Amino acid sequence: MASTATTPGHAHRGYGFYAAASVVVANMIGTGVFTSLGFQLLDIRSTAPLLLLWVVGGVAAFCGAITYAELGAAIPRSGGEYTFLSRIYHPGAGFVSGWISATVGFAAPTALAAITFGAYLSSVFPSLSEGWLAVALVVGLSAVHATTHRNSGILQSGFTTLKVLLIVAFCGAALLLTPDPQPVTLVPEAGDAGLVFSGAFAVSLIYVSYAYTGWNAATYLTSELDDPSRQLPLILGGGTLLVLGLYVGLNWAFLRAAPMPTMEGEVEVGYIAATYIFGPLGADIMGVTLALLLVSTVSAMIVAGPRVLHVIGQDYRAFRWLSHTNPDGIPTRAILTQGALAVGFIVTASFESILVFSGFVLGLNSLLAVGGVFVLRAREPDLPRPYRVSAWPVPPLVYLGLTLWTLSYLALDRPGEAGVAGLLIALGTAVWLLTGARNEEPPRSF
């Protein structure tokens, strides 16, 4: 029942390396990196610890990425955590994970990114409607991604390349065009050690980890890769390292361009920095730039998310209609279903309450998947593993340690959100039971 990209008739119908890596990069780079610095500056006003935040967050994401690469190479099927948890723990755990990914993991963030796109563009062009721009973006991208792998890959690669070039250009402008550059040092100064081990640093790291969310995106379309066992480590690990470099560069650019007091507690640090670099035109330049950056973010979520619905449709009769593919192997119904969910969130704006606790439940998803690499090695030692995590077991342990700390902190600091996350898990379990899915154990051959 598992699908692969190399089945007869589909040998060349899949995503190449560059397109898949673009999905990973675009999933990570959204608005988070353009908004976090202002809140970090409330308690940390030294440049070395501020930049170190993004390095530590990137290292944690990289450790998770290469661990997922081992799982994806050993279990070469699309679906991400749904596939991993179904195989490693129990079909019910996988189903609930897929339920979370399809709703909280992709549809709601897709809607938020699309609305943000509309907000930035309508601020520059007031005659345009923010809501209609958001809906048009989701509908248009869904339509293209539901055609062929070639069209989908070209669209995703093109906008992700533009995103990277715009970020590099912004950093270059901060270096060359800032009329009154601020001092930015990478060398620790007196008192920096205390800041790094402070509660303020720990809190800031939580939000940095949110900005890196999406490093696992390629595992949602494993079956559609040309050579997953060889490509996944490079796509996941390389894409994460590229984003780490871009994030450090962007925050360096913000700190170089604008004085710290002007950014403290402010959400629009990108706009503030652009104003110092480009003058009065900074607002319009940053508005259009951020809108263009978000096109690839929405696009990447529309590529990755529906693959979860697709494999659920393959495994369970109640959702069989989601397994339909077009002649090119594209899961059209799953793409259109997630697009409809995202549009529903945009129209009703009901997704905002979901996003408050999404970090907790998605972190739990990845925690179980990374921990599963130990379970799978112990239970199935002879399972072919074309790729194994380097420096074993350090990377998965680093990721598990940081994620456990983050989830524990959130559960203690915001028990309400943790409780709502528990309700979402319970609701997914109820759907699994009521649809009769419990009586259909997915095949263990994938």
Secondary structure, DSSP 8 states (H G I E B T S, - for coil): ----TTSTT-TT-SB-HHHHHHHHHHHH-SSGGGTHHHHHTTT---HHHHHHHHHHHHHHHHHHHHHHHHHHHHS--SSTHHHHHHHHT-HHHHHHHHHHIIIIIIIHHHHHHHHHHHHHHHHHSTTS-HHHHHHHHHHHHHHHHTT-HHHHHHHHHHHHHHHHHHHHHHHHHHHHT-SS------S--TTHHHHHTSHHHHHHHHHHHHHTTTTTGGGGGGGGBSSHHHHHHIIIIIHHHHHHHHHHHHHHHHHHHS-HHHHTT-S-HHHHHHHHHHGGGHHHHHHHHHHHHHHHHHHHHHHHTHHHHHHHHHH-GGGGGGG---TTS--HHHHHHHHHHHHHHHHH-TTHHHHHHHHHHHHHHHHHHHHHHHHHHHH-TTS--SS--TTTTHHHHHHHHHHHHHHHHHHHH-HHHHHHHHHHHHHHHHHHHHTTGGG----TT-
